[in-house]
Amino acid sequence: MTLIDHGVFLDRMYTACGTTEQKALAHIANVTSSAMSRIQSGDSMPSINTLAQIAMVCDVSIDYLIGISDDPQAPQRAKRAAKALNDSLASPIPRAPGKPSARQPRAKRK
């Protein structure tokens, strides 16, 4: 039993990478042409490293490639969310007037 629908994987890989040419796909996936041939024929499934390489180069998520998600842009959404979180953590926390922010040093007392 396999968790990856081979047909869905191939369709999405071809679409995301913009090619069905075996040599180009092998280059993208960083595998040999014979390994890509076995993947395309269904004789073998790609390793997690190969999936990650294809997803990274073709700018889609692994979830999208293997059919778990229908959102090919999940990586961009995750990057935007992480940036927004980092930006919000970098800004000072608003406090009531007269009270120092948790990130501001307290004034020295005389």
N, C-alpha and C positions, 0 to 999 in steps of 0.2 A: 504494500500500500504506500502511496506517495501523497504528500500534502499539497504538492504543486501540480496544478493543471497544466500539462505540457503545452497544449494548444494556446491557452491564455498567455502563458509565459512567452512563447515564441511571437505571438501577435504583438504583445506589448513591447517586447524587446525590439522587434523590427520597427515598430512605430516610434518608440522613444529614441532609438539610435539613428533612425532615418535611412536604414539600409537593410537589405537581405543578403548582401554579398558576404560570403563566408570569410574571406580574407580580412575584410574590414571589421567584421564582428569579432574575429579572433584577436585582432589587434586591440580593439576596444576592451575586450574581456581579459587581455593579457594571457591568452592561452594559445596553444598551437592550433593550426588549421584542422588537424585531425581530431583534436579534442572538441573543437567547435562543431565539426561534422557529426561527432557522436551525440553532442547535445542537441543539434538540430534534428537528427534522425530519431531522437528519443531513446537511444541506446544507453545514455547516461544523463544524469542531471548535473547542473552546475554546482560547484562547491559554494559555501557561504562567501569565500573570498572572491570567487568569480562573480557571484551575484552582486556583492558590494562594489566591485570594480565597474560592472556594467551600470549599476544604479548611479554611481558617482559621476562617471564620464557622460552618461546620457541625462543626468540631472533629474532623476526620478527616484522614488523610494523603492526599497526592496519589497515592501508590502504591495506596492502597485505592480511591480514586475511579476510577482507570483500570484496575484489575483486576490489578495486579502483586502486591499483597499482599491477604490475606484478613483482616488485622487492622486494624479501623478505629481501634483505640486506640493505634496506634504513636506518635502524638505525645506522649501522656501517658507512655508507657513511656520515651521518649527524654528527656522533661523530668525524670522521676524519676531516671534514670541520671545525667544531667548534674548534678542537685542533689546526689546522693550523692557524685559525684566531687568537686564543689566543697567539700562539707562535709569530706570526708576530706583534701583538700589544705589546708584551713584549720586543721585540728587539728595539734598538735605531733607530730613523729615520735618514737615511743618509742625510748629509748636505754638502754644499760646503766647501772646506778646509778653516779653520780659523773661521768658524761660529759654535757656539755651537748647539748641538741637542736640540730639544724642550724638551727633557726629561733630559738634563744635566743642572746642575746649572750654572749660569753665574759666571765667575771669578770676584772676588772682585776687584774693582778699588782702586788705591792708591790716 
